[in-house]
Amino acid sequence: MSAAGNEPALSWRPERFASRALRHPSFVAGMAVAAVVALMAALSLVWTPYDPTAIDIPGKLRPPSLEHWLGTDQYGRDTLSMIMRGAVTSIAVSFVAIGIGAGVGVPLGLLAAQQRGGGVDQAIMRVNDFIFAFPALLIAILLRELFGPGTLNAMIAIGVFNVPVFARVAYGAALPLWTRDFVMAARTSGKGPTLITVEHILPNLVGVLIVQATIQLSLGILAEAALSYIGLGVQPPNPSWGRMLNEAQTLMALAPRLALIPGFAIIATVLGLNLLGDGLRDLADPRLARER
Amino acid sequence: MPDLTIENLELEIHGIPVLRGVSVEVRPGRVTGLVGESGSGKSMTSLAAMRLLPRGSVTRGRIDFGGRDLLGLGEPEMCRVRGREIGMVFQEPMTALNPLRTIGDQVAEGFRLHLGLGRDEARERARLVLERVGMPASRVPPTRYPHELSGGQRQRVVIGMAVALSPGLVIADEPTTALDVTTQAQVLRLLRDLVAQDGAGLLLISHDLAVIGAMADEIAVMRRGEIVEQGPAASFFRSMRHPYSRALLAASSHAPAREPSPAGAETVLDVDGAVRDYTLPRTRLFAPAPRLRAVDGVSFAVRRGESVGLVGESGCGKSTLARAILGLEPVQGGAIRLMGESIAGLAAEARRRFRRRVQIVFQDPFGSFDPRHTAGRIVGEPLHLLRGELAAGEREARVAAALEEVGLSAADAARYPHEFSGGQRQRLAIARALITRPDLIVLDEPVSALDVSIRAQVLDLLAGLQARMGLTYLFISHDLGVVRAITDRVLVMQKGRVVEEGPTQDVLDRPSHPYTKELVASALHLAETLADRAASQAAD
C-alpha cells in the first residue's frame, strides 16, 4: 500500500497498458501464437506453396520433403498449403460463432439480471434453456434444409449454440453484482439500471466472459470439424482443419502424420488463444496491475 | 492440564516476517487475552499453535504444550492434538459449520474421530455437550441444521465442538465479533464458565479491549507481529506504559468533541408510519405467499444539523429503513418525506432533485466501490445527478475539493480502491456522500469494519465535517459506544418497531424500555468493565 502513493495507477493509458502487456508472460506467448496463425491465414489468401485443392494422385502420401514440407495426403494435395488455407475457415467459423454467441447471449443475460425477479428474467432464461436443449448438429441440419449446406450456415449453427452459454454465464455472474454496495451507491446517484449495467456490471464481467470465450473458441473449432465431417459445414474441396482430421482418420495406421498435423494446429491455436485470454483478463483488472 | 508456552516465536511467510519474538503463556484455568488491530499477527499466533499456517510459512522458536514442542510434531500427531487437546472457536460460526450436516453429528464427529465411539454413543455424548452449551435437546434438537439456528446458537455449537473432548486448551479467535451485543455477553460468559469448569486454559483473541478487559487474566497487546506489552489484567490498565497500549485504550473510548445541535432548526427528514413488507417464497403452490414485515409503522423526524442514532440488532429492520429513506425501496404504508417531499410518484426530474438531497456511507469500505473505477470516478459518481448543470472542468474541481475535505489529496483521484487502506476507503465513501452537498447523510455502520484507532479518526472526521458544514446525520449502528460518541438523539429499534427514543445520554444512561435495558446491560463498556475489575480486586 505504501508504494501506491508514489505511482498512481493509470492502467488504461495506452503507453502503460502496452508496457504492462509486454511484461505479461502468458499474454506475450498467446499473442505470439495468435500472430503466427493469423499471419499464416492471411498469407494463404494471396500465396500458398501449392494450390491446396490441386489433386496429384501419383504424388500421394509423400512424407515431408524439401518440396512438400509437411508431405502430401491421399490425393497428393500439399498438407502445408491445406493447413494454411484451413486456418482461414477454422478461425473464421469459430470467431464469427463467438461473435454471434456473445453478441446475442451477453446482452440477454445482462437484461435478465437487470430485470431479476420480475418474470422477464424467467422468460429469457427458460427460452435460453430451450435453445440449449438443441445440439448444434440439429440446428445445422435445420439450416441446411432451409438454405443448403455451407460455411456460413455452420457459423450460424455454432453461434446459435453459443448464445445460451454466454447468456447463462453473464446472468450468473451479474446477479451477485447487483446486490453489491457499489451498485446501491450508483442507484443513489440516480443511475438507471441500463446505465449501471454498462458502467458497473459489464466491466466486472470481462474476466469471466473472456475465459468463457476462449473455451467456446476451442469448442467452435472442434464443432466446425464435426459439422464438416458429416457434410454440413465447409464443403469440399475447400480445406478446413476439421475436414483434414476427418479425412485422415481412415489412414491413421498408414500415415498418422495426416491426423497429427491438423490436430497439432488445433491444439496450438486453442492453447495460444487460452493464454491470450488469461493475459487479457489480467490486464483488464486494475487490481492486478501493480503485481506486474 | 498442560500449560501452553509460546517462546520466542518467529514466523515468516514467503520470506516476509509476520511474527517477531512472540512469547506468551496460557495456564490451565486461566484466560490469556491477545489484543491488537488487524494485521498485528494475533490470529497468526493462534494458527501457529494449531499448526494451521498457510503454505510458505517458516517458523522458529518453541511452542511448548504439556512438555512437547508442537512445532516439532509431525502432521499425524498434530491431527490427534487438534480437537482432542486443543479446541478452536472461530469468528464466523456460519462458515465454521458444515451446512449439510446436523449440529448433533458435527459435535459427535470429535467423539467418533478421537475416541473411536460408535454412532449412537457419539450422538448421546454430543447431546450432552449441546446441553452443556445451553442448547438442551428439548429446545434445540441435535437434528437441526446450522441454517435453522440463530447466530448465537451457531456459535454455541462451535464452542460445543471445541470443548467436547475437554481439551486442555481452547483457542477462541474473535468469538463474538460476528454476534449481536446481547448475544455477545452470553457467549462470552459461557466460554469463561466452560473453561473454568474443565480447568482448561483459554487463549482469547480480540480487537476489542472491552472484551479482553472483561474476560482475561493475562493481557498481551500485539502490534506488527510483536507483543509490545503484557501483564496481569488486574493491574494492566493502570500500569501500562507502552505508548501503543495507551493509544489503543484512548482510541477505544474515544469520543470526538461535538457541539450540541442547534435547536429549532427546520425538519430535514420526516418518517411517518413507514411500513415495509417483503413477500417470502410460497410454502405451497396455491397458498398465498407469506409476508415479512421488516419495518412496522416507524415514525420519527430529523432536524437540520442533528445527528440521530438508529440502534438495534441485526435483522431489526434498520438497514431496510435506510434503503427506504434513500428511495431505493418502496414503502407499503406511511410516508417518508425529505424536505417535505416524498419520492413516491415523483417524475424523473424531481427524483433527481430528491436523490441529490440524501446520500449514504456503507459499512464495508471495500464492497461499496466498483474495483474497476478510479477513486475520482467513484467520488464523482453522484454528480450524475447534476448532469447538465456542471460547467466543463467543474467535475474534476468538485472531486478534488471533496477528496481534500475528507483529508485525502486531489492526486488520489487517479488511484484504485484496492490501493487505499481501510480507513482511507471509508474517507472516500464519505467524500462520495458529500459531493452533492446533501441535506441528509445516512451512515450505515460506517466504522464497524474499522480498527479502533482508525475508527477514532473517522469519528473525528465525521464530527468535524458536521460542525464545519452543518451536516445532518442518520447514524445506524449496533455499537452503543459509537452511538454515544457521535449522536444527539437515539432511536432504539426492535423487530421493525421503534421501542424507545430520546436524547442519547438519557436513553443510554436511564433506559426505560426492557429491550433497551437489555441492550445497555449487555454492551461491554470499557470504563465500567475496568471499574468492576478494580472493585472486585479491592474486595479480595
Contacts between the chains, C-beta under 8 A, distances in Angstrom:
chain1	res1	chain2	res2	distance
A	1	B	419	6.7
A	1	B	420	7.5
A	1	B	421	5.7
A	4	B	415	6.2
A	4	B	419	3.8
A	4	B	420	7.6
A	8	B	411	6.6
A	8	B	414	3.9
A	8	B	415	5.5
A	9	B	374	7.9
A	9	B	414	7.0
A	9	B	415	6.0
A	9	B	416	5.4
A	9	B	419	6.4
A	10	B	414	5.8
A	180	B	367	5.6
A	180	B	368	7.9
A	181	B	362	4.4
A	181	B	364	6.1
A	181	B	367	4.7
A	181	B	368	3.7
A	182	B	367	6.9
A	182	B	368	5.4
A	182	B	369	5.3
A	182	B	370	4.6
A	182	B	378	7.9
A	184	B	323	7.7
A	184	B	328	6.6
A	184	B	360	7.5
A	184	B	362	7.2
A	184	B	368	7.7
A	185	B	360	7.0
A	185	B	362	7.1
A	185	B	368	5.8
A	185	B	369	7.9
A	185	B	381	6.8
A	185	B	432	6.8
A	186	B	370	7.9
A	186	B	381	6.3
A	187	B	328	5.6
A	188	B	326	5.4
A	188	B	327	8.0
A	188	B	328	6.9
A	188	B	355	6.2
A	188	B	358	7.4
A	188	B	359	6.1
A	188	B	360	5.7
A	188	B	382	7.1
A	189	B	355	7.2
A	189	B	381	4.7
A	189	B	382	4.2
A	189	B	383	7.9
A	189	B	384	4.9
A	189	B	385	6.1
A	190	B	351	7.1
A	190	B	352	5.2
A	190	B	355	4.6
A	190	B	356	7.8
A	190	B	382	7.7
A	190	B	384	5.6
A	190	B	385	4.5
A	191	B	381	7.7
A	191	B	384	5.7
A	199	B	370	7.8
A	200	B	370	5.1
A	200	B	373	8.0
A	203	B	370	7.5
A	203	B	372	4.7
A	204	B	370	7.0
A	204	B	371	7.3
A	204	B	372	6.2
A	285	B	371	7.8
A	285	B	372	7.4
A	286	B	371	6.9
A	286	B	372	6.0
A	286	B	416	4.5
A	286	B	418	7.5
A	287	B	371	5.8
A	287	B	416	7.0
A	287	B	418	4.9
A	289	B	416	7.8
A	290	B	419	7.6
